[in-house]
Amino acid sequence: KYEKRGENSMKRTISIMTGAGSIAHNERKFIAENVDGERTQNNIVYCKENIRTVYHKLFDDAVKRHNEKQTRSDRQIKNYYKKISQDSKQEKPFHEIIVQIGDKDNMGAMTQDGQLAKEILDEYMKGFQVRNPQLYVFSAHLHMDEATPHLHIDFVPFTTEGKRKLDTRVSLKGALKQQGFIGTGRNDTERAQWAESEKEVLSKIMLEHGVEWDQKGTHEKHKT
C-alpha cells in the first residue's frame, strides 16, 4: 500500500469517457500499435462473457412472457439481441466506458504512480457491479500495457420496470432511472448525473490513497 501524502497530496484528473466498445481489442485478440505486448501480462481481466449468453440470461423469461400474450406470430420476438442490434433506433446492445486517472505524463503505466493508479482503479472496479445493479457488466479489463492505466467496462443496461411490451428490457435511461438518477433535460441527463456520481466514488478511493481530484474542465461534455 502507498502512504497517504497528507498536505502534499498529488492532484489528478478523472476521466470517464464513452468507449467504442471493441471487445476484441479489450481482450487483446489483436495487438494495436499503442500496445506493448510484453506488458499485456500485467493487465487484469475481471470478466468476459459472451454478450448473446448475457441476453439469454437477462431477457429470455421476459421475451417468453411477451410472446405468450401475442395472438399474431409477427408480433413475437424471435431473437431479442438481433432485434436490439439491427432494428432498435433508440438502444444499443451494450455500452462501454473508459475510466482513467491523470494522463501519460503524470500517471504513466511504467512508473510508481502508474502502479498507484492501477491499485485505485482495481478498487473502483471491484465495487462497480454492486453500485450499478441495472448495468450488467459482461466484459471488464484493466489495461497496463498502454501509456496510461485505464479500465474498459462494457455493460448491458436493463430495466425491470418496463410498462410496454417487455417488462424487462434494454434501456440505459430506464436502468439509470431505476438506480435513482432522474434527468431534467438535455444538459442534465440521467447519464450525466450517473457519470458524476461515479467520479465522486472514484475521487473518494483516490483520496484514501493520497490523491486529490483535480476538477479542471469538468464543465465540458463527455468526449468520445
Phi and psi restraints in degrees (value plus and minus 20) as a CYANA .aco file:
   2 TYR   PHI    -112.6   -72.6
   2 TYR   PSI     124.0   164.0
   3 GLU   PHI     -92.5   -52.5
   3 GLU   PSI     128.8   168.8
   4 LYS   PHI     -88.9   -48.9
   4 LYS   PSI     124.2   164.2
   5 ARG   PHI    -115.9   -75.9
   5 ARG   PSI     -23.5    16.5
   6 GLY   PHI      38.9    78.9
   6 GLY   PSI    -151.8  -111.8
   7 GLU   PHI     -86.4   -46.4
   7 GLU   PSI     -43.3    -3.3
   8 ASN   PHI    -115.4   -75.4
   8 ASN   PSI       4.1    44.1
   9 SER   PHI     -83.6   -43.6
   9 SER   PSI     126.7   166.7
  10 MET   PHI     -98.1   -58.1
  10 MET   PSI     138.5   178.5
  11 LYS   PHI    -137.2   -97.2
  11 LYS   PSI     114.8   154.8
  12 ARG   PHI    -159.9  -119.9
  12 ARG   PSI     126.8   166.8
  13 THR   PHI     -96.3   -56.3
  13 THR   PSI     141.0   181.0
  14 ILE   PHI    -139.2   -99.2
  14 ILE   PSI     113.9   153.9
  15 SER   PHI    -147.1  -107.1
  15 SER   PSI     103.0   143.0
  16 ILE   PHI    -142.8  -102.8
  16 ILE   PSI      81.2   121.2
  17 MET   PHI    -129.1   -89.1
  17 MET   PSI     138.4   178.4
  18 THR   PHI     -99.6   -59.6
  18 THR   PSI     106.6   146.6
  19 GLY   PHI    -115.8   -75.8
  19 GLY   PSI     145.9   185.9
  20 ALA   PHI     -94.8   -54.8
  20 ALA   PSI     -42.6    -2.6
  21 GLY   PHI      56.2    96.2
  21 GLY   PSI      23.5    63.5
  22 SER   PHI    -110.4   -70.4
  22 SER   PSI      74.1   114.1
  23 ILE   PHI     -82.1   -42.1
  23 ILE   PSI     -59.2   -19.2
  24 ALA   PHI     -81.5   -41.5
  24 ALA   PSI     -59.4   -19.4
  25 HIS   PHI     -86.5   -46.5
  25 HIS   PSI     -65.8   -25.8
  26 ASN   PHI     -81.2   -41.2
  26 ASN   PSI     -57.5   -17.5
  27 GLU   PHI    -106.4   -66.4
  27 GLU   PSI     -18.0    22.0
  28 ARG   PHI      41.1    81.1
  28 ARG   PSI      18.7    58.7
  29 LYS   PHI     -94.2   -54.2
  29 LYS   PSI     -38.7     1.3
  30 PHE   PHI    -160.3  -120.3
  30 PHE   PSI     131.8   171.8
  31 ILE   PHI    -125.0   -85.0
  31 ILE   PSI      92.8   132.8
  32 ALA   PHI     -95.2   -55.2
  32 ALA   PSI     147.3   187.3
  33 GLU   PHI     -81.6   -41.6
  33 GLU   PSI     -51.3   -11.3
  34 ASN   PHI    -107.4   -67.4
  34 ASN   PSI     -10.2    29.8
  35 VAL   PHI    -126.5   -86.5
  35 VAL   PSI     113.4   153.4
  36 ASP   PHI    -115.6   -75.6
  36 ASP   PSI      81.6   121.6
  37 GLY   PHI     -77.2   -37.2
  37 GLY   PSI     -46.0    -6.0
  38 GLU   PHI     -92.6   -52.6
  38 GLU   PSI     -39.6     0.4
  39 ARG   PHI    -121.3   -81.3
  39 ARG   PSI     -20.0    20.0
  40 THR   PHI     -79.9   -39.9
  40 THR   PSI     -49.8    -9.8
  41 GLN   PHI     -82.8   -42.8
  41 GLN   PSI     -37.0     3.0
  42 ASN   PHI    -105.4   -65.4
  42 ASN   PSI     -27.1    12.9
  43 ASN   PHI     -89.3   -49.3
  43 ASN   PSI     139.4   179.4
  44 ILE   PHI    -138.0   -98.0
  44 ILE   PSI     108.6   148.6
  45 VAL   PHI    -124.9   -84.9
  45 VAL   PSI      96.2   136.2
  46 TYR   PHI    -107.6   -67.6
  46 TYR   PSI     -60.5   -20.5
  47 CYS   PHI    -184.6  -144.6
  47 CYS   PSI     133.7   173.7
  48 LYS   PHI    -175.1  -135.1
  48 LYS   PSI      66.8   106.8
  49 GLU   PHI    -116.1   -76.1
  49 GLU   PSI     134.4   174.4
  50 ASN   PHI     -93.2   -53.2
  50 ASN   PSI     108.7   148.7
  51 ILE   PHI     -83.4   -43.4
  51 ILE   PSI     -52.1   -12.1
  52 ARG   PHI     -87.1   -47.1
  52 ARG   PSI     -56.8   -16.8
  53 THR   PHI     -83.3   -43.3
  53 THR   PSI     -60.5   -20.5
  54 VAL   PHI     -83.0   -43.0
  54 VAL   PSI     -61.9   -21.9
  55 TYR   PHI     -82.1   -42.1
  55 TYR   PSI     -61.5   -21.5
  56 HIS   PHI     -81.3   -41.3
  56 HIS   PSI     -63.6   -23.6
  57 LYS   PHI     -83.6   -43.6
  57 LYS   PSI     -63.3   -23.3
  58 LEU   PHI    -101.6   -61.6
  58 LEU   PSI     -56.1   -16.1
  59 PHE   PHI    -140.0  -100.0
  59 PHE   PSI     -30.3     9.7
  60 ASP   PHI     -76.4   -36.4
  60 ASP   PSI     -63.6   -23.6
  61 ASP   PHI     -84.2   -44.2
  61 ASP   PSI     -62.0   -22.0
  62 ALA   PHI     -87.0   -47.0
  62 ALA   PSI     -59.1   -19.1
  63 VAL   PHI     -83.8   -43.8
  63 VAL   PSI     -60.8   -20.8
  64 LYS   PHI     -82.5   -42.5
  64 LYS   PSI     -65.7   -25.7
  65 ARG   PHI     -81.6   -41.6
  65 ARG   PSI     -60.9   -20.9
  66 HIS   PHI     -83.8   -43.8
  66 HIS   PSI     -67.6   -27.6
  67 ASN   PHI     -85.3   -45.3
  67 ASN   PSI     -53.4   -13.4
  68 GLU   PHI     -85.7   -45.7
  68 GLU   PSI     -43.4    -3.4
  69 LYS   PHI    -106.8   -66.8
  69 LYS   PSI     -32.8     7.2
  70 GLN   PHI    -105.9   -65.9
  70 GLN   PSI     111.2   151.2
  71 THR   PHI    -110.3   -70.3
  71 THR   PSI     -39.9     0.1
  72 ARG   PHI    -128.4   -88.4
  72 ARG   PSI     110.1   150.1
  73 SER   PHI     -85.8   -45.8
  73 SER   PSI     -47.9    -7.9
  74 ASP   PHI     -92.2   -52.2
  74 ASP   PSI     -30.3     9.7
  75 ARG   PHI    -118.2   -78.2
  75 ARG   PSI     -19.6    20.4
  76 GLN   PHI    -101.8   -61.8
  76 GLN   PSI     131.4   171.4
  77 ILE   PHI    -116.6   -76.6
  77 ILE   PSI      97.9   137.9
  78 LYS   PHI    -106.3   -66.3
  78 LYS   PSI     -62.5   -22.5
  79 ASN   PHI    -163.9  -123.9
  79 ASN   PSI      83.0   123.0
  80 TYR   PHI     -87.2   -47.2
  80 TYR   PSI     -58.0   -18.0
  81 TYR   PHI     -81.6   -41.6
  81 TYR   PSI     -65.1   -25.1
  82 LYS   PHI     -84.1   -44.1
  82 LYS   PSI     -59.4   -19.4
  83 LYS   PHI     -80.8   -40.8
  83 LYS   PSI     -65.4   -25.4
  84 ILE   PHI     -90.9   -50.9
  84 ILE   PSI     -61.5   -21.5
  85 SER   PHI     -85.6   -45.6
  85 SER   PSI     -61.4   -21.4
  86 GLN   PHI    -126.9   -86.9
  86 GLN   PSI     -50.2   -10.2
  87 ASP   PHI    -126.5   -86.5
  87 ASP   PSI     -43.3    -3.3
  88 SER   PHI     -98.7   -58.7
  88 SER   PSI     110.4   150.4
  89 LYS   PHI    -115.6   -75.6
  89 LYS   PSI     -35.3     4.7
  90 GLN   PHI    -120.7   -80.7
  90 GLN   PSI     -51.5   -11.5
  91 GLU   PHI    -138.0   -98.0
  91 GLU   PSI     130.2   170.2
  92 LYS   PHI    -123.1   -83.1
  92 LYS   PSI     135.3   175.3
  93 PRO   PHI     -80.6   -40.6
  93 PRO   PSI     -53.6   -13.6
  94 PHE   PHI    -178.2  -138.2
  94 PHE   PSI     147.4   187.4
  95 HIS   PHI    -145.2  -105.2
  95 HIS   PSI     134.9   174.9
  96 GLU   PHI    -151.5  -111.5
  96 GLU   PSI     118.3   158.3
  97 ILE   PHI    -139.9   -99.9
  97 ILE   PSI     128.9   168.9
  98 ILE   PHI    -135.6   -95.6
  98 ILE   PSI     102.9   142.9
  99 VAL   PHI    -132.4   -92.4
  99 VAL   PSI     108.8   148.8
 100 GLN   PHI    -164.5  -124.5
 100 GLN   PSI     129.3   169.3
 101 ILE   PHI    -134.1   -94.1
 101 ILE   PSI     109.4   149.4
 102 GLY   PHI      44.5    84.5
 102 GLY   PSI    -175.6  -135.6
 103 ASP   PHI    -163.7  -123.7
 103 ASP   PSI    -194.4  -154.4
 104 LYS   PHI     -84.9   -44.9
 104 LYS   PSI     -42.0    -2.0
 105 ASP   PHI    -102.0   -62.0
 105 ASP   PSI     -48.1    -8.1
 106 ASN   PHI    -141.0  -101.0
 106 ASN   PSI     -25.3    14.7
 107 MET   PHI    -159.7  -119.7
 107 MET   PSI      21.0    61.0
 108 GLY   PHI     -75.6   -35.6
 108 GLY   PSI     119.4   159.4
 109 ALA   PHI     -79.6   -39.6
 109 ALA   PSI     -46.5    -6.5
 110 MET   PHI    -115.8   -75.8
 110 MET   PSI     -13.2    26.8
 111 THR   PHI    -122.9   -82.9
 111 THR   PSI     151.0   191.0
 112 GLN   PHI     -84.4   -44.4
 112 GLN   PSI     -58.3   -18.3
 113 ASP   PHI     -86.0   -46.0
 113 ASP   PSI     -50.5   -10.5
 114 GLY   PHI     -85.5   -45.5
 114 GLY   PSI     -57.1   -17.1
 115 GLN   PHI     -86.4   -46.4
 115 GLN   PSI     -55.5   -15.5
 116 LEU   PHI     -85.3   -45.3
 116 LEU   PSI     -61.8   -21.8
 117 ALA   PHI     -80.3   -40.3
 117 ALA   PSI     -61.5   -21.5
 118 LYS   PHI     -79.9   -39.9
 118 LYS   PSI     -63.8   -23.8
 119 GLU   PHI     -82.4   -42.4
 119 GLU   PSI     -63.5   -23.5
 120 ILE   PHI     -87.6   -47.6
 120 ILE   PSI     -66.9   -26.9
 121 LEU   PHI     -84.5   -44.5
 121 LEU   PSI     -55.7   -15.7
 122 ASP   PHI     -82.8   -42.8
 122 ASP   PSI     -64.0   -24.0
 123 GLU   PHI     -85.2   -45.2
 123 GLU   PSI     -61.4   -21.4
 124 TYR   PHI     -81.3   -41.3
 124 TYR   PSI     -65.4   -25.4
 125 MET   PHI     -84.7   -44.7
 125 MET   PSI     -57.7   -17.7
 126 LYS   PHI     -86.0   -46.0
 126 LYS   PSI     -38.1     1.9
 127 GLY   PHI    -124.2   -84.2
 127 GLY   PSI     -21.1    18.9
 128 PHE   PHI     -82.8   -42.8
 128 PHE   PSI     -68.6   -28.6
 129 GLN   PHI     -87.0   -47.0
 129 GLN   PSI     -56.1   -16.1
 130 VAL   PHI     -84.2   -44.2
 130 VAL   PSI     -61.3   -21.3
 131 ARG   PHI     -90.3   -50.3
 131 ARG   PSI     -47.5    -7.5
 132 ASN   PHI    -144.5  -104.5
 132 ASN   PSI      50.4    90.4
 133 PRO   PHI     -84.5   -44.5
 133 PRO   PSI     -40.4    -0.4
 134 GLN   PHI    -115.6   -75.6
 134 GLN   PSI     -15.1    24.9
 135 LEU   PHI    -135.4   -95.4
 135 LEU   PSI      77.8   117.8
 136 TYR   PHI     -97.5   -57.5
 136 TYR   PSI      89.4   129.4
 137 VAL   PHI    -101.5   -61.5
 137 VAL   PSI      97.7   137.7
 138 PHE   PHI    -131.7   -91.7
 138 PHE   PSI     -33.7     6.3
 139 SER   PHI    -168.4  -128.4
 139 SER   PSI     102.5   142.5
 140 ALA   PHI    -167.0  -127.0
 140 ALA   PSI     108.8   148.8
 141 HIS   PHI    -159.5  -119.5
 141 HIS   PSI     117.8   157.8
 142 LEU   PHI    -124.6   -84.6
 142 LEU   PSI      95.5   135.5
 143 HIS   PHI    -115.4   -75.4
 143 HIS   PSI     104.2   144.2
 144 MET   PHI    -134.0   -94.0
 144 MET   PSI     -15.7    24.3
 145 ASP   PHI    -124.4   -84.4
 145 ASP   PSI      -5.2    34.8
 146 GLU   PHI    -135.7   -95.7
 146 GLU   PSI    -188.6  -148.6
 147 ALA   PHI     -85.3   -45.3
 147 ALA   PSI     -61.3   -21.3
 148 THR   PHI    -149.0  -109.0
 148 THR   PSI     117.1   157.1
 149 PRO   PHI     -79.3   -39.3
 149 PRO   PSI     118.1   158.1
 150 HIS   PHI    -179.3  -139.3
 150 HIS   PSI     137.0   177.0
 151 LEU   PHI    -124.0   -84.0
 151 LEU   PSI     119.2   159.2
 152 HIS   PHI    -129.4   -89.4
 152 HIS   PSI      97.6   137.6
 153 ILE   PHI    -139.0   -99.0
 153 ILE   PSI      95.9   135.9
 154 ASP   PHI    -130.1   -90.1
 154 ASP   PSI     110.0   150.0
 155 PHE   PHI    -164.8  -124.8
 155 PHE   PSI     134.3   174.3
 156 VAL   PHI    -122.6   -82.6
 156 VAL   PSI      94.4   134.4
 157 PRO   PHI    -103.0   -63.0
 157 PRO   PSI     111.4   151.4
 158 PHE   PHI    -160.4  -120.4
 158 PHE   PSI     128.1   168.1
 159 THR   PHI    -138.4   -98.4
 159 THR   PSI     122.5   162.5
 160 THR   PHI    -124.9   -84.9
 160 THR   PSI      -3.5    36.5
 161 GLU   PHI    -135.5   -95.5
 161 GLU   PSI       8.6    48.6
 162 GLY   PHI     -88.7   -48.7
 162 GLY   PSI     113.6   153.6
 163 LYS   PHI    -124.4   -84.4
 163 LYS   PSI     -41.4    -1.4
 164 ARG   PHI    -132.4   -92.4
 164 ARG   PSI     119.8   159.8
 165 LYS   PHI      38.1    78.1
 165 LYS   PSI    -122.2   -82.2
 166 LEU   PHI    -105.0   -65.0
 166 LEU   PSI     115.7   155.7
 167 ASP   PHI     -98.7   -58.7
 167 ASP   PSI     -41.4    -1.4
 168 THR   PHI    -144.5  -104.5
 168 THR   PSI      98.8   138.8
 169 ARG   PHI    -167.5  -127.5
 169 ARG   PSI     146.7   186.7
 170 VAL   PHI     -93.6   -53.6
 170 VAL   PSI     108.8   148.8
 171 SER   PHI    -191.1  -151.1
 171 SER   PSI      94.9   134.9
 172 LEU   PHI     -88.4   -48.4
 172 LEU   PSI     -67.4   -27.4
 173 LYS   PHI     -79.2   -39.2
 173 LYS   PSI     -66.1   -26.1
 174 GLY   PHI     -85.6   -45.6
 174 GLY   PSI     -59.9   -19.9
 175 ALA   PHI     -83.3   -43.3
 175 ALA   PSI     -66.2   -26.2
 176 LEU   PHI     -90.0   -50.0
 176 LEU   PSI     -54.8   -14.8
 177 LYS   PHI     -83.3   -43.3
 177 LYS   PSI     -60.8   -20.8
 178 GLN   PHI     -85.2   -45.2
 178 GLN   PSI     -45.4    -5.4
 179 GLN   PHI    -108.2   -68.2
 179 GLN   PSI     -18.1    21.9
 180 GLY   PHI      84.7   124.7
 180 GLY   PSI     -12.9    27.1
 181 PHE   PHI    -120.0   -80.0
 181 PHE   PSI      94.6   134.6
 182 ILE   PHI    -133.7   -93.7
 182 ILE   PSI      91.9   131.9
 183 GLY   PHI     -92.9   -52.9
 183 GLY   PSI     132.5   172.5
 184 THR   PHI    -136.4   -96.4
 184 THR   PSI     -24.4    15.6
 185 GLY   PHI     144.2   184.2
 185 GLY   PSI    -193.6  -153.6
 186 ARG   PHI     -80.5   -40.5
 186 ARG   PSI     -54.5   -14.5
 187 ASN   PHI    -110.5   -70.5
 187 ASN   PSI     -21.1    18.9
 188 ASP   PHI    -164.0  -124.0
 188 ASP   PSI      49.2    89.2
 189 THR   PHI    -105.0   -65.0
 189 THR   PSI     147.6   187.6
 190 GLU   PHI     -78.8   -38.8
 190 GLU   PSI     -61.9   -21.9
 191 ARG   PHI     -85.6   -45.6
 191 ARG   PSI     -60.6   -20.6
 192 ALA   PHI     -83.2   -43.2
 192 ALA   PSI     -63.0   -23.0
 193 GLN   PHI     -83.0   -43.0
 193 GLN   PSI     -63.9   -23.9
 194 TRP   PHI     -84.2   -44.2
 194 TRP   PSI     -65.1   -25.1
 195 ALA   PHI     -80.0   -40.0
 195 ALA   PSI     -60.1   -20.1
 196 GLU   PHI     -85.4   -45.4
 196 GLU   PSI     -59.4   -19.4
 197 SER   PHI     -83.2   -43.2
 197 SER   PSI     -61.2   -21.2
 198 GLU   PHI     -86.8   -46.8
 198 GLU   PSI     -55.7   -15.7
 199 LYS   PHI     -83.8   -43.8
 199 LYS   PSI     -58.7   -18.7
 200 GLU   PHI     -83.4   -43.4
 200 GLU   PSI     -61.2   -21.2
 201 VAL   PHI     -81.2   -41.2
 201 VAL   PSI     -67.7   -27.7
 202 LEU   PHI     -83.2   -43.2
 202 LEU   PSI     -58.7   -18.7
 203 SER   PHI     -84.3   -44.3
 203 SER   PSI     -54.3   -14.3
 204 LYS   PHI     -88.5   -48.5
 204 LYS   PSI     -60.0   -20.0
 205 ILE   PHI     -85.6   -45.6
 205 ILE   PSI     -61.2   -21.2
 206 MET   PHI     -78.7   -38.7
 206 MET   PSI     -65.1   -25.1
 207 LEU   PHI     -81.6   -41.6
 207 LEU   PSI     -55.6   -15.6
 208 GLU   PHI     -84.9   -44.9
 208 GLU   PSI     -41.2    -1.2
 209 HIS   PHI    -123.8   -83.8
 209 HIS   PSI      -7.0    33.0
 210 GLY   PHI      60.0   100.0
 210 GLY   PSI       3.2    43.2
 211 VAL   PHI    -139.8   -99.8
 211 VAL   PSI     102.7   142.7
 212 GLU   PHI    -108.1   -68.1
 212 GLU   PSI     132.2   172.2
 213 TRP   PHI    -101.7   -61.7
 213 TRP   PSI      95.9   135.9
 214 ASP   PHI    -107.5   -67.5
 214 ASP   PSI      82.4   122.4
 215 GLN   PHI    -110.5   -70.5
 215 GLN   PSI      21.0    61.0
 216 LYS   PHI    -101.9   -61.9
 216 LYS   PSI     122.6   162.6
 217 GLY   PHI      54.2    94.2
 217 GLY   PSI      -3.4    36.6
 218 THR   PHI     -95.3   -55.3
 218 THR   PSI     -28.5    11.5
 219 HIS   PHI     -99.6   -59.6
 219 HIS   PSI     -33.6     6.4
 220 GLU   PHI     -92.8   -52.8
 220 GLU   PSI     131.2   171.2
 221 LYS   PHI     -88.6   -48.6
 221 LYS   PSI     135.2   175.2
 222 HIS   PHI     -83.3   -43.3
 222 HIS   PSI     102.1   142.1
 223 LYS   PHI    -107.4   -67.4
 223 LYS   PSI     125.0   165.0
